[in-house]
Amino acid sequence: MGMEFVDLFNQWASSYDDTVAGKDPEYREVFEGYDEMLGRLAKLSVSPVMEFGVGTANLTRKVIDQNKVVLGIEPSSEMRRIAKVKCPEAAIYDGNFLEYPKLLTPIRSIISSFAFHHLTSNEKVEAIQSFRDRLEDDGKVVFIDTIFKDKEHKQQLIKSAERQGFLNLAQDLQEEYYPFLEELREMFVLNGFEVTFEQLNKYAWLIQAKKGE
């Protein structure tokens, strides 16, 4: 499950916060409004919270500051190291969307930011199925991630990146597993969720999926 990205995350960990802060021009538009987006996601979460892809604990910190309980999952050892320093109040475990410690704590929210796209389509389906099993009856999934509206939209974003000389971004958009909106909607609906999507910047979307009856 996206484990091919772990070495990259270990290398990226020390400069990750600079990237999301907009200091890397190539990814500035991807993370435009990053702090505000995470703040909104944190407010939408309901404790106890399970967070996948903790990274350097930027979202975790905001949730903890709202006096919520967070169980975090992160596959990168370097990211976990930084996260535990930044947010010692959170319980952060080694794992990923599909393989993680099966903790007995009841979960009312599953959250993630800029991580779900590391799963293939089949892995996304498997993860969503597990979300339904893991959540309490009133539980919900709240994610922020890059989504393509359709194939034309994908090509527009790739060409826009290429025109700006952002070749690493263009390559990411072609090679990573960013989903199409309707494809992702179907995954959630078929697994018993009511789901909504809201575009937050040129690349990022807010995904809210409430567990149905």
C-alpha positions in Angstrom: 0.0 0.0 0.0 1.9 3.0 -1.3 5.0 1.6 0.5 7.0 2.6 -2.6 6.7 6.1 -1.3 8.1 5.5 2.2 11.8 6.2 1.2 10.7 9.4 -0.4 8.8 10.5 2.7 11.9 9.7 4.9 14.0 12.0 2.6 11.2 14.6 2.4 10.5 14.8 6.2 13.1 17.5 7.0 11.8 19.9 4.3 8.1 18.9 4.3 6.9 21.8 6.4 8.7 24.3 4.1 7.0 22.7 1.1 3.5 22.9 2.5 4.2 26.5 3.7 4.7 27.5 0.1 8.4 27.9 0.0 8.8 25.5 -2.9 7.4 27.4 -6.0 6.7 24.2 -7.8 4.1 23.0 -5.2 2.9 26.4 -4.0 -0.5 26.1 -5.7 -1.0 22.5 -4.5 -0.7 23.7 -0.9 -2.3 27.1 -1.3 -4.3 27.9 1.9 -2.8 24.8 3.6 -3.0 26.1 7.2 -6.6 27.2 6.7 -7.6 23.9 5.1 -6.2 21.9 7.9 -7.9 24.1 10.4 -11.2 23.5 8.8 -10.6 19.8 8.6 -9.7 19.7 12.3 -12.9 21.5 13.2 -15.0 19.0 11.2 -13.5 16.1 13.1 -15.3 14.5 16.0 -13.3 12.8 18.8 -12.0 10.1 19.1 -10.2 10.6 15.8 -8.1 8.3 13.7 -5.7 10.1 11.4 -3.9 8.3 8.5 -0.8 9.7 7.0 0.1 11.9 10.0 3.3 13.2 8.3 4.9 15.9 10.5 1.7 16.2 12.6 0.5 19.5 11.2 -3.1 18.4 11.2 -2.6 16.3 14.3 -1.5 19.4 16.2 -4.6 21.3 15.2 -6.9 18.5 16.3 -5.1 18.0 19.6 -5.3 21.8 20.3 -9.1 21.3 20.2 -8.9 18.9 23.1 -9.7 15.9 20.9 -8.2 12.4 21.2 -6.1 11.4 18.1 -4.8 8.0 17.1 -2.3 8.6 14.3 -1.0 6.2 11.7 2.2 7.0 9.7 4.5 4.6 7.6 7.6 6.9 7.5 9.9 6.5 10.5 11.4 10.0 9.9 7.9 11.6 9.7 6.9 9.8 12.9 10.0 11.0 14.6 9.2 14.7 13.8 5.5 14.2 14.6 6.2 12.8 18.0 8.3 15.8 18.9 5.8 18.3 17.5 2.8 16.5 19.0 3.7 14.3 22.0 0.1 14.2 23.2 -1.0 12.1 20.2 -0.6 8.3 20.0 1.2 7.8 16.7 1.8 4.3 15.3 3.7 2.7 12.4 1.2 1.7 9.7 -0.7 2.7 6.7 -4.3 2.9 5.4 -4.6 -0.9 5.1 -2.2 -2.2 7.8 -2.1 -0.7 11.2 -2.6 -1.7 14.9 -6.2 -2.8 15.4 -6.8 -0.6 18.4 -10.0 -1.1 20.5 -10.8 2.6 20.9 -14.1 3.6 19.3 -13.6 5.9 16.4 -16.0 8.7 15.3 -13.9 10.4 12.7 -11.3 9.2 10.2 -9.2 12.0 8.8 -6.3 12.5 6.4 -4.6 15.3 4.4 -2.8 14.8 1.1 -2.3 11.1 1.6 -5.2 9.0 0.2 -3.9 9.3 -3.3 -1.0 7.0 -2.5 -3.4 4.1 -2.8 -4.3 2.4 -6.0 -8.0 2.2 -7.0 -8.4 -1.3 -5.6 -6.6 -0.2 -2.4 -8.9 2.8 -2.0 -11.9 0.5 -2.2 -10.4 -1.8 0.4 -9.6 1.1 2.7 -13.1 2.6 2.4 -14.6 -0.8 3.3 -12.4 -0.9 6.4 -13.4 2.7 7.3 -17.1 1.6 7.5 -16.2 -1.3 9.8 -14.0 0.9 12.0 -16.3 3.8 12.5 -19.1 4.2 15.1 -22.6 4.4 13.7 -22.5 8.2 13.6 -19.0 8.3 12.2 -17.6 10.1 9.2 -14.5 10.4 7.0 -13.1 13.8 6.3 -10.2 14.1 3.9 -8.3 16.7 1.9 -6.6 15.6 -1.2 -6.0 16.3 -4.9 -8.8 15.1 -7.1 -9.3 15.3 -10.9 -12.8 16.3 -12.0 -12.4 14.2 -15.1 -9.7 13.2 -17.7 -9.9 16.6 -19.4 -9.3 18.3 -16.1 -6.3 16.0 -15.4 -4.7 17.0 -18.7 -5.3 20.7 -18.1 -3.5 20.5 -14.8 -0.6 18.5 -16.3 -0.2 21.0 -19.2 -0.4 23.9 -16.8 2.4 22.5 -14.7 4.5 21.8 -17.8 4.0 25.4 -19.1 5.2 26.8 -15.8 8.3 24.5 -16.0 7.1 22.4 -13.0 8.2 19.1 -14.4 8.3 17.2 -11.1 4.7 18.3 -10.4 3.7 17.3 -13.9 5.2 13.9 -13.4 3.5 13.5 -10.0 0.1 14.3 -11.6 0.7 11.6 -14.2 2.2 8.8 -12.1 0.5 9.0 -8.7 -2.9 7.6 -8.0 -5.0 10.8 -7.8 -8.6 9.7 -8.3 -11.3 11.1 -10.5 -14.2 12.7 -8.6 -17.0 10.4 -9.8 -14.8 7.3 -9.4 -14.2 8.3 -5.7 -17.9 9.2 -5.2 -18.9 5.7 -6.4 -16.4 4.0 -4.0 -17.9 5.7 -1.0 -21.5 5.3 -2.1 -21.2 1.6 -2.8 -19.8 1.2 0.7 -22.7 2.9 2.4 -21.5 6.5 2.8 -23.2 9.7 1.9 -20.4 11.8 0.3 -19.8 15.4 -0.7 -16.9 17.2 -2.4 -15.8 20.8 -2.3 -12.9 22.3 -4.2 -10.6 24.3 -2.0 -7.9 25.4 -4.4 -6.7 24.5 -7.9 -5.7 21.0 -6.7 -7.1 20.3 -3.3 -10.6 19.1 -2.4 -12.5 18.6 0.9 -14.1 15.1 1.0 -16.8 14.5 3.6 -18.3 11.0 3.8 -20.9 10.2 6.5 -21.6 6.6 7.4 -25.1 5.7 6.4 -27.7 3.5 8.1 
